[in-house]
Amino acid sequence: MNPIAIAALECLLLSAFVCPAASGQDTVSPRFEVASVKRVGAKADFSDATMSGGPGTPDPAKITWVQPLSRLLVVAYGIDFDQIAGPGLLGSEFYSIVANVAPGTTKEQVSLMWRNLLAERFHLKAHLVKRDFPAYELSVAKSGAKLRKSGDSPYIPEAGFPVPPPGVKWAISAAPPRNIHLTFRDYSMEEFAQRVGWPLGAMRVSGGYTPGRVVNLTRLAGTYDFTLEFAGLWGPGGAFPPQLPDGQSDTAPGLFDALRIQLGLRLEQKKIPVDVLVVDSVDRVPVET
């Protein structure tokens, strides 16, 4: 196959992720009906960043953001901040963006709109590479899963655990000496794999857990109602002391044991190849019209 054909094939395979932004070809739609993009300037942190509007919000027809380019890349390509490699301006330069969205536009379509905006207003050029990232694989333990499918029996709140409010699928609380209580309702394993990193990222957890990606390998379909209790410290500095007084010990297991004993699940640390978006070039001053 000749080089031109190979390049065309690669672009076809990656078009949903990078190629339209990299090549400038008009292959991705839709676009924002109207979009104003203006450079605000360099900022040291995210304290002045704002995000409002868009599908799934009270104002779905209008997006108003003050964000750095890195945030636009995260939303446009469905990646995390650590999956972006490029010049420092990606995180330091902030931009004011006001965009009108047609009624009925989905979040997926808005992601495509962001890609087009990056290509047209910032002349973004980028490519993909694979890099190994630390991650955890969530799988079923040898003993088998210990989960109750949602709807198999009436939901009865478990004593000592929080009850999610109407319209919310999970809840968290704490109990002495330093036990974290989580309740999940109508939760899929894919959701749980994503959620389990949130409380652990905000807490210090016994058992050597280091926050990272959690990949769902359980192959468990449907949704489940369940609770989870483990020993941890809640929030910056912890809701409980980092060390218990002499003679006291945790009454809840560490995270890894809790998952295995209570849910029949296994969390194992691995390294997995992850797509990284490498930004080759991007304009500091965007096209405003």
C-alpha positions, -999 to +999 in steps of 0.1 A: +000+000+000+014+034-009+021+061+017-009+082+007-033+053+010-018+043+044-022+079+056-058+079+044-065+046+062-050+059+094-071+090+093-102+070+087-095+048+117-087+078+139-111+103+125-135+101+154-106+112+177-079+133+161-077+135+123-103+162+117-085+185+141-051+176+128-058+178+091-084+205+090-106+184+067-143+191+070-152+156+080-168+161+114-201+178+122-221+194+136-208+228+146-220+253+171-247+276+157-228+307+169-196+307+190-176+336+205-140+327+214-118+352+231-085+349+249-087+359+286-050+355+294-027+335+316-039+323+350-020+305+377-049+281+387-085+272+381-100+295+408-116+318+381-127+290+358-164+287+351-186+262+332-223+265+326-249+254+301-251+227+275-270+194+272-280+179+305-280+213+323-308+238+331-296+259+301-290+233+273-291+259+245-262+281+256-227+272+268-207+298+287-172+289+297-140+304+310-116+276+307-080+266+296-075+248+264-068+216+283-104+215+295-116+219+259-094+189+249-108+168+277-144+174+268-138+173+230-119+139+230-133+122+261-099+120+278-084+129+312-059+158+318-030+134+321-037+120+286-027+154+271+009+162+261+018+196+247+030+231+253+024+248+287-001+272+273-027+243+272-031+246+310-022+283+316-040+302+289-077+308+296-104+316+271-139+330+273-163+309+251-200+315+245-217+291+222-253+285+211-265+249+208-294+238+187-324+222+206-320+184+209-282+184+206-266+155+225-235+156+246-218+134+220-226+160+193-213+188+215-180+169+218-177+170+180-186+207+180-157+213+204-133+194+181-144+215+151-140+247+172-105+237+182-095+230+146-111+261+132-104+287+159-071+274+173-057+256+143-051+225+165-028+199+151-023+167+171-017+130+169-021+099+191+004+078+209+001+048+233+016+051+268+014+028+298-006+042+327-012+029+362-046+014+366-067-010+386-087-039+370-120-046+387-130-082+382-150-110+399-132-128+427-127-165+426-155-169+452-180-153+428-199-120+429-221-112+459-244-086+444-282-083+444-297-073+411-318-042+412-355-051+412-350-087+423-364-078+457-378-047+474-351-022+484-346-021+522-321+004+535-293-013+554-288-001+590-259+022+595-256+031+558-268+063+541-299+063+519-295+080+485-321+108+481-346+106+452-330+109+418-295+101+432-280+066+428-253+067+456-246+081+490-217+083+514-213+087+552-187+081+579-188+062+612-162+058+640-135+049+644-128+058+607-152+037+586-165+049+552-200+038+543-213+038+507-247+029+494-253+022+457-287+018+440-294+008+404-256+009+398-239-009+369-204-023+373-192+002+347-205+030+369-190+015+399-156+012+383-157+049+376-172+058+410-149+037+431-120+060+422-138+091+434-141+084+471-107+068+471-092+098+453-106+121+480-096+098+509-066+080+522-075+043+522-058+016+541-043-012+521-019+007+498-044+020+473-031+047+450-058+066+431-058+057+394-079+045+366-103+016+373-112-006+344-144-027+346-135-064+337-164-080+357-186-088+327-215-083+350-245-069+331-275-050+345-276-029+377-273-037+413-282-025+448-253-029+474-234-013+502-196-011+509-178-004+541-140+001+544-115+019+565-103+053+553-098+090+559-124+113+544-113+145+527-082+166+530-067+159+564-094+133+570-126+133+590-109+109+614-073+109+627-047+093+604-036+071+633-059+056+659-050+058+696-029+030+711-049-001+717-075+008+690-078-007+655-100-003+625-133-022+627-138-022+589-115-040+565-092-022+540-106-015+505-092-046+488-105-070+515-139-051+517-145-056+479-136-093+481-155-101+513-186-079+509-191-078+471-171-107+457-150-084+436-113-080+431-092-049+425-058-055+411-032-029+401-019-031+365-003-010+338-024-006+307-018+011+274-038+044+271-042+068+242-024+101+248-032+131+226+000+149+217-005+185+206+019+194+179+008+230+175-020+253+186-026+290+184-024+310+216-047+337+201-078+322+185-098+333+155-126+352+173-152+353+145 
